């Protein structure tokens, strides 16, 4: 059983502790059994995402990804709750974590910067699971370097004409709308980018490619050819898209670390059960000092990650300040060290650890992408260094 003692830390209120307990009980009943569902093709993965989304919505968990004014749980997004939900879901199912996370990330910029009309049109449907959200930022030559994006949104009399391409877009192909970032040209580099909400059925938008990845999730490459976006679908001021994207990531980067933490906790849970029940050389594996060292390293990295994650989340929620440095530290440390912990778990299980479908084998595939998306580990180091040097 995963360690829950961290819930006694002063970062949390009683409603956070209740949330973590109630979600864990629910996920065991409603989500864990779905891990046995087939993942052998994209259609099966898409269908499973729909099933998970429906269950999350019916149970009210999607209310945490939008503000109270539009059917949400709190007046503003509560980062500690988002982190606790992602950590708990990831411990039970990587795909369930993905589905929840994308409803939040895909609609987060609307929650932060959308007009009252846009918020009313999209956010209640997100909370009900009626609209699937996606976040379209990355391009073939502009992933970590967002300012290098080439997709353009050219102003016309009644809106914008969008041309270009986005790739590695989570929920691409199954989303009902995309939060899209494109170059509008108000200034060079990052200052000339704007954000828009684009419905999936908009003429000129097409799915150029569905992208298979090592942990089956819905991803796609999107193409835009003379796609018209109405003026009222722009988020915030023209040219402020980079700022809007970074403010959104300021919230959700900590939650990526939380998902990694959930994976790591599951790896430690599986490993602990293995070493106490598996015998080698006439004694439990747990009696071997080298095995004890592996377990100790995993436990240490998990607690260190949790401290960084919930420090960042608490600071955002309570202090109401930017947490660029704190969130970068949380994501960097938690994702890198979760991969280390999961690798140790695979080693502890030996041949079973690489058998397709085994829990630690699935963790091994799930964790890798977290060190890349929403800012690769190397980018997080640049962010941290710049923040420190500016101070």
N, C-alpha and C positions, 0 to 999 in steps of 0.2 A: 504494500500500500504506500502511495506517495506521501512524503512528509508534508504535514500541514502546519507545522509549528510556526512557519513564517507569517501566518495570518495573525499571530499575536503581536507582530511588530507595530510600532506606533504610526506607520504609514497608512493604516487602514482604519475605517470606521466600522461600526457593527453591521451596517447594511452590506459592506464589502464581504465580511465574513459569511453572512447569510447567503450572499450571491454565490460565493465559491462553493459552499456546501450544497446548495440546492442544485446548481448546475452540474456538479459532479454526480449527484444521484440521478439526475435526469439523463445525463450523457451516457451513463452506464446502461440505462434502460432503452434509450431511443437512438443513440448514435453508435455505440460500440458494436451492436449486432450488424450494422450496415457495413462494417469493415470486411465482412465475409462476401459482400456483393462483388459481382464480376467487374474487373477493370480492364478487360482484354482489348477493348476498342474505344474509340472516341465517343461513339454514340452511347455506350454504357456509362462512361464517365459523365457525359452531359446529363443523362437521365438521373444518375445518382446525385449530382449536384442539385437538380431540381427537387428530388426527394428530401435531401438534407435542408434545403432552403425552406421548404414547406413546414418541416418539423420545427426548425428554429423560429419561424414566424408564428406558428400556432402556439408555441410555448411562451412567446413574448420576448425572446432573447434579442430579436432584432430591434427592439425598442431602444436598446442601448446605443445604437449607431446614429440616431437622429435626435435633435432637441425636442423638449417637451411640447413646444408650441405646435409641433407637427407629428405628434403621436409618440414622442420619445419618453425616456425615463427621467431625464434631468434637464434643467434649463439650458445647459451647455454640455458638450460631450465630456464625460467623466473618464479620464485616461486610465485611472486605476481599475475601473470596472472593465474597460476594454481589454486591458492587459490580463486581468484575472480570467475573463472569458476566453481569450485566445490561449492562455496557458492551459486551462482546463480542457478545452476542446482538442488542442494539439496532443495532449496526453492520451486522448481516446481515439482521435482520427485526424490525420493530416488534412484530408479533404474537407472535413467539417470546419476545421480552422480556416481553410482557404475560403470557403463559402461565406462564412461570417465576416472575415477580414475584408473581402472585396465589397461587400455591401457597405462597409464603413468607409474604406478608402475611396471607392467609386463615387460616393455621395458626399464625402467630407468637405470638399471645396464648395459645394452648394450650401452646406450647413454654415460654413464660415463666411462666404462672400456672395451667396445667391440673393437675388432680389426677392421680396416677399412673394411675388408671383411664381418665380422658379421654385422656391422652397415649397410653396403650396402644391405645385404641380407634381413634384417628384418625391419629396421626403416622406409623406404619408404612405406612398406606394412602396417605398423602400422598406419601411418598418413593417409593412404587412406582407412582405415577400412577393408583392405583385409586380414589381419592376426589379430586374437584375441590373446592378450597377457595374461600371468599369471605369478605369483611370487610364487615359491614353496620353502618356508622356514620352516614352522611349521611342527612338527611331533607329534605323540600321546604323547610322553614324553619329547618333546623339543619345547615348544612354547615361553614362556618368557625367558627360559634358552636356548638360541640358541646353546651355547657351548656343550650342552648335546645331540646334534643330533647324531643319529646312522646310518642313511643312508650312505653307503660307496661308494666311487668311487675309485676302485682299478686300478692303472696304469697297462696297458698292452702294447704290442709292438706298436700299432697304435692308442692308445687312452685310454679310461677308461671303466671299467665294473662296472655298478651301480646296487646296491641291497639295498632294504629298502622300506620305506614308508613315504609319506607325507600326511598331513590331514589339513582340514579347508582351502583348496586351492580355493580362489575365481577364478571364471571362469573355475574351474576344470570341465572337461567333455565337454566344448564348446571351449576351447582354441586351437589355432593352434600351439602354442609353449609355453614352460615353461622356465623361468629363475630358474634354479635348483641349490640348495646348498647342497653339500655332503661332507662327511669327506674323505679327501685324505691322512691324516696321516703324514704330514710334521713335526708336533709338537703336543703336547697334547692340548686339549681344543680348544679354538677359533682359535688358530693359525694353526690348521691342517684342515681347511675347504676351499674348492674351489667352484667356481661358473661356471655354464655351461649353454648353450642354448640347449634345447632339443625339437625337433619337436614332436608333439602329436602322430604321426603315427610311431614313432620309435619302432621297435620290442623290447619286454620286458617291455614296459610301458603299464599299463592297469588302467582303472577306477574301483577301488575296490568298491566304494560306492558313490552315490549321496547323499548329506547331506541336508535334509530339515531344514530350520531355520525360526524364527518367522517373519522376513521380507523377503519374497521370493526372493532369489538371487541364482545364480548358484554356488554351492560349492561342492567339492568332496574330497574323499580320493584317493590318487594315490598309485599304487604299482609298484615297479621296480624289475624285476627278470632277472639278467644277461643282462641288457640293455647296449649296446655298444654305447659310445659317442666318436666321433672323437676328437683327440687332438686339432684341430683348433676350436672346439666349446667351449673350456674353455675360460672364461672371466678373463682377468688380469693374474697375476702370480699365480702359484700353491701355495695353503696355504693362499691366501689373500682374500678368500671368505667372511669371517666375516667382514673384513674391507670394502669390496665392498657392502655388505648388509647394514651396518651401514651408509655408505655414501649415499646410495639410500634412506634410511629412513630419513636421515638428511634433504632431500628435501621434501619428501612426508608426513612426520608427521605433518608439519604445515598445509598441505592441508586437513588432517583428521579433524583438528580443524575447518578449514573453512567450511567443509561440515556440521559439528555440528552447526556452526554459522548459516548456511542457514536454517537448521531445526528449530533452535530457533527463527529466524526472522519470519518464517512462523507461528510458534506457537503464537508469539506476535501479528502478523497480524490478525490471526483468532480470538484470544481472544479479541482484541480491537474492532473488528466488533461485536462480540457477546455481550460484555458488554454495548456497546452504543445502541444496538437495542433490547436487551432483558430487559423486565421490571419485577421488583420484588417489592412488597410492595408499588405499586403506583408510582415507579420511575425507571429510568434506573439502571441496575446493576452497571454502572460506578459511581453512586452516593454513593455507599456503600464504607466506608473507608477500610474494609478488602479487597475488590476487588481492590481498588486503590493501596493498599500495594502489592498485587500480581503483578499487572502491573508494578509498580515501580521496584520491584525486577527483573523482567524479563528484563526490559529496561537496568538496571544497569549491569546485567550479560552479556548482549549482547554487550554493549560497551566495557566492560572490556575484554571480549573474543576477540573482533575485534582488540583492541590495542595490545594484546599479539600476535595474529596471524600475523598481518601485520608488527609488529616490527620484528618478526623472518624472515618473507619473505623478507622484505627490507634489513635486515642485510645480508642475504644470497646473494641476488642479487647485492647489492651495495658494500658491504665490502668484498665479496668473501671469507668469512671465514666460518669455521665450526660453526653451530648453534645448537649443541647438546642440550645445556641448554635451549636456547630460544624456540626451537621447542618442547622440552618436556613440558615446561611450557604452551605453546600455546595449545598443544593437551590435556594435563591434565585438564586445567581450562575450555577450551571450551566444551569438551565432557561432563565432570561432570556437568557443569552448564547448558548446553543445556538440559540434562535430567531433571534437576530441573525445568527449564522453561516449558518444555513440560508436565511434571506432573501437574504443575499449570494450564496449558491450559486444560488438561483433567478434572481437578476439576471444572474449570469455566464452562465447557460445561455440567457437570453433566452426566446424563444418555447418552446423545448424544456422549459424549467423549469416551465411551467404545463401541459404536456401530461399528461393523465391517464395514470398508470401509470409515468411516468418516475421514476427513483430520487429525485431531489431534490423532485419534486412529492409523492411519498409521505412523504418526510421532513417537508415543510412541513405536511402534515396530522397526522402523528404527534406532532410536538413540542408542539403547542398545548395539549393537555390536561395536560401535565406541569407547566405553570405554575399549574394549578388544583388537581389532586387531591393528597391528603395534605397539605393546607394551601396555600392560594393564596399567590402571591408577596407580597401585601400583609400576609397573616398572618405570613409568615416575618419581615418587617420588624418587626412588633410584637414577635414573640418575641425577636429579636436585641436590640431596644432595651430590652426589659424585663430581659433577662439582663445587659446592660451596666450599666444603671442600678442593678440589685440589687448589683452588684459594687462 
